[in-house]
Amino acid sequence: MTAKEYIYKNLQKIANLFTNLTFTYEYKEMSQTHVVEVKPEFEFSLNEEYIDAEIDLTAEFDELFYPESILFISEESLTEISKAEKVFKFNQFVNKNEMIKISSDAIFPDYLSYSTFDQYALAA
Protein backbone atom coordinates (compact mmCIF):
# COMPACT_ATOMS: atom_id res chain seq x y z
CA MET A 1 0.00 0.00 0.00
CA THR A 2 1.34 3.42 -0.90
CA ALA A 3 1.25 6.42 1.42
CA LYS A 4 -1.50 8.02 -0.64
CA GLU A 5 -3.63 4.85 -0.59
CA TYR A 6 -3.17 4.65 3.17
CA ILE A 7 -4.28 8.25 3.60
CA TYR A 8 -7.30 7.87 1.29
CA LYS A 9 -8.48 4.80 3.18
CA ASN A 10 -8.01 6.29 6.63
CA LEU A 11 -9.38 9.74 5.86
CA GLN A 12 -12.60 8.16 4.61
CA LYS A 13 -12.80 6.12 7.82
CA ILE A 14 -12.38 9.25 9.93
CA ALA A 15 -14.89 11.15 7.78
CA ASN A 16 -17.41 8.37 8.43
CA LEU A 17 -16.76 8.56 12.17
CA PHE A 18 -16.96 12.35 12.38
CA THR A 19 -19.85 13.08 10.04
CA ASN A 20 -19.68 16.86 10.30
CA LEU A 21 -16.03 17.10 9.18
CA THR A 22 -14.73 17.57 5.65
CA PHE A 23 -11.15 16.74 4.66
CA THR A 24 -9.41 18.19 1.61
CA TYR A 25 -6.19 16.47 0.52
CA GLU A 26 -3.13 17.56 -1.47
CA TYR A 27 0.35 16.08 -1.82
CA LYS A 28 3.25 18.56 -1.88
CA GLU A 29 5.99 16.71 -3.72
CA MET A 30 8.80 19.17 -2.99
CA SER A 31 8.51 18.62 0.76
CA GLN A 32 7.09 15.07 0.59
CA THR A 33 4.17 16.25 2.70
CA HIS A 34 0.58 15.08 2.55
CA VAL A 35 -1.52 18.10 3.54
CA VAL A 36 -5.05 17.61 4.88
CA GLU A 37 -7.29 20.60 5.51
CA VAL A 38 -10.00 19.93 8.10
CA LYS A 39 -13.26 21.91 8.15
CA PRO A 40 -15.00 23.36 10.09
CA GLU A 41 -12.23 24.91 12.14
CA PHE A 42 -13.97 24.76 15.54
CA GLU A 43 -14.27 20.95 15.26
CA PHE A 44 -10.63 20.71 14.19
CA SER A 45 -9.46 22.39 17.37
CA LEU A 46 -12.12 21.50 19.97
CA ASN A 47 -13.31 17.93 19.29
CA GLU A 48 -11.20 15.77 21.63
CA GLU A 49 -12.23 12.48 19.99
CA TYR A 50 -11.25 13.78 16.56
CA ILE A 51 -7.93 15.11 17.90
CA ASP A 52 -7.12 11.66 19.33
CA ALA A 53 -7.94 10.01 15.98
CA GLU A 54 -5.72 12.51 14.16
CA ILE A 55 -2.81 11.88 16.54
CA ASP A 56 -3.15 8.11 16.10
CA LEU A 57 -3.25 8.42 12.30
CA THR A 58 -0.23 10.74 12.25
CA ALA A 59 1.85 8.47 14.50
CA GLU A 60 1.06 5.36 12.47
CA PHE A 61 1.72 7.18 9.19
CA ASP A 62 5.10 8.40 10.45
CA GLU A 63 6.09 4.84 11.40
CA LEU A 64 5.05 3.39 8.04
CA PHE A 65 6.05 6.04 5.51
CA TYR A 66 9.00 8.07 6.86
CA PRO A 67 10.50 10.31 5.36
CA GLU A 68 7.10 11.38 4.01
CA SER A 69 4.93 13.29 6.44
CA ILE A 70 1.28 14.15 6.97
CA LEU A 71 0.16 17.61 8.06
CA PHE A 72 -3.34 18.46 9.26
CA ILE A 73 -4.30 22.11 8.89
CA SER A 74 -7.36 24.27 9.50
CA GLU A 75 -8.94 26.94 7.34
CA GLU A 76 -6.93 29.58 9.23
CA SER A 77 -3.54 27.92 8.69
CA LEU A 78 -0.68 29.66 6.90
CA THR A 79 -0.14 26.48 4.90
CA GLU A 80 -2.77 26.24 2.16
CA ILE A 81 -4.05 23.69 -0.28
CA SER A 82 -3.60 25.15 -3.73
CA LYS A 83 -4.68 22.17 -5.85
CA ALA A 84 -6.99 19.76 -4.04
CA GLU A 85 -6.65 16.17 -5.20
CA LYS A 86 -9.52 14.68 -3.23
CA VAL A 87 -12.22 15.66 -0.74
CA PHE A 88 -13.46 13.27 1.94
CA LYS A 89 -16.89 13.61 3.53
CA PHE A 90 -19.25 11.33 5.40
CA ASN A 91 -20.32 8.49 3.11
CA GLN A 92 -23.71 7.05 3.96
CA PHE A 93 -22.99 4.04 1.77
CA VAL A 94 -20.90 1.69 3.87
CA ASN A 95 -18.58 -0.90 2.38
CA LYS A 96 -20.21 -4.34 2.53
CA ASN A 97 -17.31 -5.71 4.59
CA GLU A 98 -17.78 -3.00 7.22
CA MET A 99 -21.54 -3.46 7.66
CA ILE A 100 -22.98 -4.41 11.02
CA LYS A 101 -25.93 -6.80 11.06
CA ILE A 102 -28.78 -5.75 13.33
CA SER A 103 -31.74 -7.98 13.96
CA SER A 104 -35.07 -6.45 12.96
CA ASP A 105 -36.41 -7.69 16.32
CA ALA A 106 -33.90 -5.45 18.09
CA ILE A 107 -35.14 -2.38 16.22
CA PHE A 108 -38.90 -2.99 16.05
CA PRO A 109 -39.69 -5.66 18.63
CA ASP A 110 -43.43 -5.08 18.96
CA TYR A 111 -44.20 -3.32 15.72
CA LEU A 112 -43.56 -6.13 13.25
CA SER A 113 -46.34 -8.36 14.47
CA TYR A 114 -49.14 -8.68 11.91
CA SER A 115 -51.45 -10.92 13.90
CA THR A 116 -54.50 -8.71 13.31
CA PHE A 117 -55.75 -6.86 10.27
CA ASP A 118 -55.71 -3.44 11.93
CA GLN A 119 -51.89 -3.38 12.35
CA TYR A 120 -50.65 -1.87 9.14
CA ALA A 121 -49.02 1.30 7.86
CA LEU A 122 -49.59 3.32 4.72
CA ALA A 123 -46.83 5.06 2.83
CA ALA A 124 -47.49 8.07 0.65
Buried (B, 14 or more C-beta within 10 A) or exposed (E): EEBBEBBBEBBBBBBBEBEEBBBBBBBBEEEEBBBBBBBEBEBBEEBEEBBEBBEEBBEEBEEEBEEBBBBBBBEEBEBEBEEEEBEBBEEEEEEEEEEEEEEEEEEEEEEEEEEEEEEEEEEE
